[in-house]
Amino acid sequence: MKKLLLVCILASYGVVAQAAEHKAVQHHKRAVAQHAKHPAKHATVQHAKRAAVRATKRPQVHHALRQSESEGIRVAEKFDTQLSSAAFQPVSSPKLASSIALIYDEQTQRPLYTKNPDAVAPIASITKLMTAMVVLDAEPDLNESLSVGEADFDILKGTHSRLGVGTTFIRSEMLKLALMSSENRAASVLARNYPGGMAAAVAAMNAKARKLGMTHTTFRDPTGLNSENVSTARDLVKMVAAARNYKLIHQYTTTATHSVEGARGRELTFNNTNPLVKNASWEIGVSKTGYINEAGRCLVMQAQIRQRPVIIVLLDSVGKTTRIGDANRVKKWIESTSTQGRVASRG
């Protein structure tokens, strides 16, 4: 009796299955015929139906994921949270003219954009940031008077300076002129009066570079006039970050103009080599420019953009205004993409 009942159930199941299969086949034939008569209309209707099905399934899937207590889901949720709280990471890239560039988000400690970040290149007067750091590390008397001598003249490039032989300023004034106006003779005076002299100052610069992890950086002089002063964009991010911790370097590199009394009581006014420090839309923490023929136009900055600390390194720019244009393009790029949420980054 039980066997007979089971056979009947299976038979009826087969009939139902066949009927369902027959119905599906007939539906498919009607669909094919309908598509042949009105292909565009039929495709639109079918797309709408599939979308409706996906819409009903999506909440169920998300609910299941939320209810899951597996380690894999917890890790995925944690990773997604980190990405959501991380720096904006724009999809598109800024069109920069500089041959070497690195835009670094200090908050997430990740690059937002890179362009030849490990290329070793001359850095010109960007060097002076390291000169300033080792001078301040030695804790000298900042009110001590220092004088320009013939040893401070540039015999390598023959650059001009308004600081003639015998010009005397206190050490802090020399430091300010070296940083904000990139005065080569001021930088030379600072290094020459470093404990142990010029050679000791350069040795200290290289030692500090090693300490900061700047493994592809070499210094030959304190001014940057020597083209053998080389580094990479990645190394310079470390140097700029370190320089930002020095109150005087922050203050002096962001000073727009500064006047001092020169020889014979004549007032000398020096301007910052980076015009962006005068721009109210920029919030700059550290700034330094550089230029020699071998290095091209260079610029490094630490700045706040959209309340985020960012380091900008631009090397080997062609043309007097290119590096400034690139910096402004970076700022606009970050500002325009920071509201778009988390997206892919390059770097």
ChimeraX attribute file (.defattr): number of C-alpha atoms within 10 A of each C-alpha:
attribute: neighborCount
match mode: 1-to-1
recipient: residues
	/A:1	6
	/A:2	7
	/A:3	8
	/A:4	8
	/A:5	10
	/A:6	11
	/A:7	12
	/A:8	12
	/A:9	12
	/A:10	11
	/A:11	12
	/A:12	12
	/A:13	12
	/A:14	12
	/A:15	12
	/A:16	12
	/A:17	12
	/A:18	12
	/A:19	12
	/A:20	12
	/A:21	12
	/A:22	12
	/A:23	12
	/A:24	12
	/A:25	12
	/A:26	12
	/A:27	12
	/A:28	12
	/A:29	12
	/A:30	12
	/A:31	14
	/A:32	14
	/A:33	12
	/A:34	14
	/A:35	14
	/A:36	11
	/A:37	11
	/A:38	11
	/A:39	12
	/A:40	10
	/A:41	11
	/A:42	16
	/A:43	13
	/A:44	10
	/A:45	11
	/A:46	12
	/A:47	10
	/A:48	12
	/A:49	12
	/A:50	10
	/A:51	12
	/A:52	11
	/A:53	10
	/A:54	11
	/A:55	11
	/A:56	10
	/A:57	11
	/A:58	11
	/A:59	11
	/A:60	11
	/A:61	11
	/A:62	11
	/A:63	10
	/A:64	11
	/A:65	14
	/A:66	12
	/A:67	10
	/A:68	12
	/A:69	10
	/A:70	9
	/A:71	9
	/A:72	10
	/A:73	14
	/A:74	14
	/A:75	11
	/A:76	11
	/A:77	14
	/A:78	12
	/A:79	12
	/A:80	13
	/A:81	11
	/A:82	12
	/A:83	16
	/A:84	13
	/A:85	12
	/A:86	16
	/A:87	22
	/A:88	23
	/A:89	24
	/A:90	22
	/A:91	14
	/A:92	13
	/A:93	15
	/A:94	15
	/A:95	10
	/A:96	18
	/A:97	17
	/A:98	23
	/A:99	15
	/A:100	22
	/A:101	28
	/A:102	25
	/A:103	27
	/A:104	22
	/A:105	23
	/A:106	17
	/A:107	11
	/A:108	17
	/A:109	11
	/A:110	16
	/A:111	22
	/A:112	23
	/A:113	21
	/A:114	19
	/A:115	17
	/A:116	15
	/A:117	23
	/A:118	16
	/A:119	16
	/A:120	18
	/A:121	21
	/A:122	30
	/A:123	34
	/A:124	29
	/A:125	30
	/A:126	29
	/A:127	31
	/A:128	28
	/A:129	26
	/A:130	25
	/A:131	28
	/A:132	23
	/A:133	20
	/A:134	21
	/A:135	22
	/A:136	18
	/A:137	12
	/A:138	12
	/A:139	8
	/A:140	14
	/A:141	11
	/A:142	15
	/A:143	11
	/A:144	10
	/A:145	13
	/A:146	21
	/A:147	20
	/A:148	21
	/A:149	17
	/A:150	11
	/A:151	12
	/A:152	20
	/A:153	20
	/A:154	16
	/A:155	10
	/A:156	8
	/A:157	11
	/A:158	9
	/A:159	11
	/A:160	12
	/A:161	12
	/A:162	12
	/A:163	20
	/A:164	17
	/A:165	15
	/A:166	13
	/A:167	16
	/A:168	18
	/A:169	19
	/A:170	14
	/A:171	21
	/A:172	20
	/A:173	20
	/A:174	24
	/A:175	28
	/A:176	23
	/A:177	25
	/A:178	26
	/A:179	34
	/A:180	27
	/A:181	24
	/A:182	28
	/A:183	23
	/A:184	26
	/A:185	29
	/A:186	29
	/A:187	27
	/A:188	25
	/A:189	24
	/A:190	27
	/A:191	25
	/A:192	22
	/A:193	17
	/A:194	20
	/A:195	13
	/A:196	10
	/A:197	13
	/A:198	18
	/A:199	16
	/A:200	15
	/A:201	24
	/A:202	22
	/A:203	16
	/A:204	21
	/A:205	27
	/A:206	20
	/A:207	15
	/A:208	17
	/A:209	22
	/A:210	14
	/A:211	10
	/A:212	15
	/A:213	12
	/A:214	20
	/A:215	14
	/A:216	18
	/A:217	21
	/A:218	21
	/A:219	25
	/A:220	18
	/A:221	23
	/A:222	31
	/A:223	28
	/A:224	26
	/A:225	27
	/A:226	20
	/A:227	17
	/A:228	17
	/A:229	23
	/A:230	21
	/A:231	25
	/A:232	24
	/A:233	27
	/A:234	23
	/A:235	20
	/A:236	26
	/A:237	24
	/A:238	15
	/A:239	22
	/A:240	23
	/A:241	18
	/A:242	14
	/A:243	21
	/A:244	20
	/A:245	13
	/A:246	15
	/A:247	11
	/A:248	18
	/A:249	23
	/A:250	18
	/A:251	16
	/A:252	23
	/A:253	29
	/A:254	26
	/A:255	21
	/A:256	18
	/A:257	16
	/A:258	16
	/A:259	12
	/A:260	14
	/A:261	13
	/A:262	17
	/A:263	15
	/A:264	7
	/A:265	8
	/A:266	9
	/A:267	11
	/A:268	13
	/A:269	12
	/A:270	18
	/A:271	15
	/A:272	23
	/A:273	21
	/A:274	24
	/A:275	12
	/A:276	18
	/A:277	21
	/A:278	15
	/A:279	11
	/A:280	8
	/A:281	10
	/A:282	14
	/A:283	18
	/A:284	22
	/A:285	24
	/A:286	26
	/A:287	31
	/A:288	25
	/A:289	28
	/A:290	25
	/A:291	22
	/A:292	18
	/A:293	13
	/A:294	15
	/A:295	22
	/A:296	21
	/A:297	25
	/A:298	28
	/A:299	27
	/A:300	28
	/A:301	25
	/A:302	26
	/A:303	20
	/A:304	17
	/A:305	20
	/A:306	14
	/A:307	8
	/A:308	15
	/A:309	17
	/A:310	28
	/A:311	27
	/A:312	25
	/A:313	28
	/A:314	29
	/A:315	30
	/A:316	25
	/A:317	23
	/A:318	16
	/A:319	12
	/A:320	12
	/A:321	11
	/A:322	18
	/A:323	26
	/A:324	20
	/A:325	14
	/A:326	21
	/A:327	21
	/A:328	14
	/A:329	15
	/A:330	20
	/A:331	20
	/A:332	14
	/A:333	16
	/A:334	22
	/A:335	14
	/A:336	12
	/A:337	16
	/A:338	17
	/A:339	11
	/A:340	12
	/A:341	15
	/A:342	18
	/A:343	15
	/A:344	11
	/A:345	17
	/A:346	13
	/A:347	14
